[in-house]
């Protein structure tokens, strides 16, 4: 007899403790499995988002490179506006002229 309990009581307490420990270990295993599964799913989703973001970034880089390329201006398409209040240097009274036409 120990602490007022017989051997049979201690054996029963030990078995109950082992069952509780086994249930706790199973709960830990299940929650770990669930966390890993969700983490993998989120990582896959983030990989898709990163791939889309990289694609948009590459498109933006190409657009910027295209924007930075030297451009030529067709002088026939330039329209010169002259204010009617200030007049124009040609003296013909026109307020808008297209060069080259």
Secondary structure as UniProt FT lines:
FT   TURN            3..4
FT   HELIX           7..68
FT   HELIX           75..77
FT   STRAND          79..81
FT   TURN            84..86
FT   STRAND          96..98
FT   TURN            99..100
//
